[in-house]
Every structure is written in C-alpha cells, then in structure tokens.
Amino acid sequence: MFVILPIFATILSLLLSPSSILATTTKTTTATTIQGKLRLPDPKLTLNSTRITLNDGSYTTYTQPDGSFIFHRVPPGVHLLDVQCRQHHFSQVKIQLLEEAMDSPKCIEYIYPGAPKQAIPYPLELTAHASYEYFEPRKGFSIFRIFKNPMLLMMIFMGGMMFMMPKMMEGLDPEQKEQMQRQMEMQQDPSKMLTQLWGDITGTGQEPEPPAIDKKPSSKAGAKTARRGKRD
C-alpha cells in the first residue's frame, strides 16, 4: 500500500506539470477561425443568405443578414473559399494558414478560375463582380427587325425584278428578246427546261435552226433566162 502511493503521486505530478499543460494548449490553438463579409455594389440592395464553402464542402457556413460569415476550427494549411451564390458572382479566394501565424492568414483572390491572382487583406471583404441573368429579356417591337426576315427580303427582290424587267427588255435587241421569251417558256414547262439542261450537259442539245433566208433571183440570172427565151 505504501509503495502504490508514490506511484500515484508521480503520475499526478506529470499530469499537472506545466509542460503537459503547454502541450494541451498548443494542440487546442492549432485551429483558428476565418471570417469575412460579402457586399453588393449597390448598398441599397440586400443579399440573401448565401452558402460559403472551404475545400469543396469540407467546411460550410452561411452568411448573416449583414453579409458576414465565419468558419470555426480551421486547421493550418491551404484552403480554397468559394461563394455558392445563384444571383451574384464573387471571387474565389485561396487562404494560406501557417502554424506560426494563424491569426494573420495570407489571402489570394481569383476573380474567376484561371484569372490573374492578387493579394487581398484579411478579414475578407468580397464584393460581387456581376449578376447572373437566367432569362433573356424580351425584345420590343422594331421596324428594322422586319427587314431581317428572309421571306420579306425575297418578296422585295421579286417585286423589284418585276418592276425592272420591262425597262430592261426595252433596251434589248429583237434576237435577245426572242431568246428571253424562249427561256421564259422553258421555265413555264419544267420538262423542256430539264431536256435543254441535259442537252447542254451532254452536248447533244438541239441547236436552234437558222432563220430561213429568202433568195431573190439576181439580175444576171434574169438576163440569162431572157436570152435563152429569145433563142428558143
């Protein structure tokens, strides 16, 4: 019994020694808190409760009505902060916590993934860069949008051609007018048009017959016939 008492006394002295107390305090002080605040460009607008994550959801918190947020018991290391907001776009922040300086972390801001980095002070104050638009605004009536319709452009073109064709026909030769009339007749009959196209491709198309030339008897031929009549 007297031998056991000194053993218990030594165990109690070790447990209550300053070194053991210091070790326990160092273990509890290796984790810190990360805090910051979200803002909108227009101070009159209010931000709804927004979810904020560290390391893709390893730590999660939500903003307070004034936009502030806090993470508790964050260990040392490099952490990535993301703002999961559906209405506004906030920067992505990389936070480096060193065991020697847990109260003054180094913060690097990325406006979007892959953007140039820039250092920002701590506590964090993040302002929204843009707002998300999920619906395209309805366009109002515009007279110029009517002219973008391809059907309307085709109608205008055809009307212009109908107006200009008679004037163009006035300056053509009779042969050219006849050729144009033939082409218009072929367009009215698709079978003739296809036959003509096939003949042009194969080289077996019917060539237009040359116009008939009326041969008039010459004066010499008339004199010869008269002499023959006298001889007879």
Protein Blocks (a to p, Z undefined) as FASTA:
>chain_A
ZZmmmmmmmmmmmmmpmklmmmmmmmmmmpccdddddddfblkbccddddddeehhlacc
dddfkopacdehiaedddddddddfkbccddddddddfklmmlccddddfbghiacdddd
dddddddfbdcdfbdcdddddfklmmmpmklmmmmmmmmmmmmmmmmmmmpcfklmmmmm
mmmmmmmmmmlmmmmmmmmmnopaccdddddddddddfklmmmmmmmmmmZZ
